[in-house]
Amino acid sequence: MGTLEIDTSTNCLVVRIPVSTAPGTHTLHDVDVAWPPGWGVELRDDTPTLIDATGQPAARPGDEVDIGGGFVDTARLNLVPCTTQERIFQASTFTRA
């Protein structure tokens, strides 16, 4: 679970999650996501918007989201991530919190 955000260094739509670094503390980490087949990002009302496979808006930056799936190595899938991360989260389910 995290917040849909724009990584301003790459212009990528990411999920920002808190990662615990010690008891009671955390840092925010941007997760590069491979959305389910048919999903994409479009500008709607001048705002980057996550679009589902039916063409409907699913979420916008600032929305809390819960995605299911798992991390995969980009080299194993032979894909180029939007960010420079070596792993990407391959989403299989999506819920707007």
C-alpha positions in Angstrom: 0.0 0.0 0.0 1.3 3.5 -0.9 0.6 6.7 -2.6 0.6 7.2 -6.3 3.1 9.9 -7.2 5.2 11.3 -10.0 9.0 10.7 -9.6 10.1 14.1 -10.7 13.6 13.0 -11.6 12.3 10.5 -14.2 8.7 11.7 -14.9 7.5 8.2 -14.0 4.3 7.3 -12.3 5.4 5.3 -9.1 3.9 4.1 -5.9 5.6 5.8 -2.9 5.8 3.5 0.1 7.2 4.0 3.6 10.1 1.7 4.4 11.1 1.1 8.0 14.7 1.9 8.6 14.6 1.4 12.4 11.9 1.1 15.0 9.6 4.1 14.8 11.3 5.6 11.7 10.9 5.2 8.0 12.0 6.7 4.7 9.9 7.0 1.5 10.8 4.7 -1.4 9.5 5.0 -5.0 8.5 1.7 -6.5 8.5 1.4 -10.3 5.3 -0.5 -11.3 4.5 -2.5 -14.4 0.7 -2.1 -14.5 -1.6 -5.0 -15.6 -2.0 -5.6 -19.4 -4.1 -2.9 -21.0 -3.4 -0.3 -18.3 -1.6 3.0 -19.0 -1.0 6.6 -18.1 -2.7 9.5 -19.9 -3.1 13.2 -19.3 -6.7 13.9 -18.2 -7.6 17.4 -17.3 -3.8 18.2 -17.5 -3.1 15.6 -14.7 -1.3 12.3 -15.3 -3.9 9.7 -14.7 -3.6 5.9 -14.3 -6.1 4.4 -16.8 -7.5 0.9 -16.4 -8.0 -1.7 -19.2 -11.5 -0.4 -19.9 -10.2 3.2 -20.5 -11.5 4.5 -17.2 -9.5 6.6 -14.7 -8.2 4.4 -11.9 -6.2 6.8 -9.9 -4.2 10.1 -9.9 -1.1 11.3 -8.1 -1.9 11.7 -4.4 -4.3 8.8 -4.3 -3.7 6.0 -1.8 -3.5 2.6 -3.7 -3.0 -1.0 -2.8 -1.4 -3.2 -5.5 -0.8 -6.9 -5.4 1.8 -8.8 -7.4 5.5 -9.2 -6.9 9.0 -7.9 -7.8 10.8 -9.2 -10.8 14.3 -8.4 -12.1 14.2 -6.2 -15.2 17.1 -8.1 -16.8 15.2 -11.4 -16.5 12.2 -9.9 -18.3 14.3 -8.0 -20.8 12.5 -4.8 -20.1 13.7 -1.2 -19.6 12.2 0.3 -16.4 10.9 3.8 -16.3 13.2 4.5 -13.3 16.7 3.2 -13.0 15.8 0.5 -10.6 16.9 -3.1 -11.3 13.6 -4.5 -10.1 10.1 -3.6 -11.0 6.9 -4.4 -9.2 4.6 -6.4 -11.6 1.1 -5.5 -10.5 -1.6 -8.1 -10.8 -4.3 -6.5 -8.7 -5.2 -2.9 -8.0 -7.4 -1.2 -5.4 -7.8 2.5 -4.7 -7.8 2.8 -0.9 
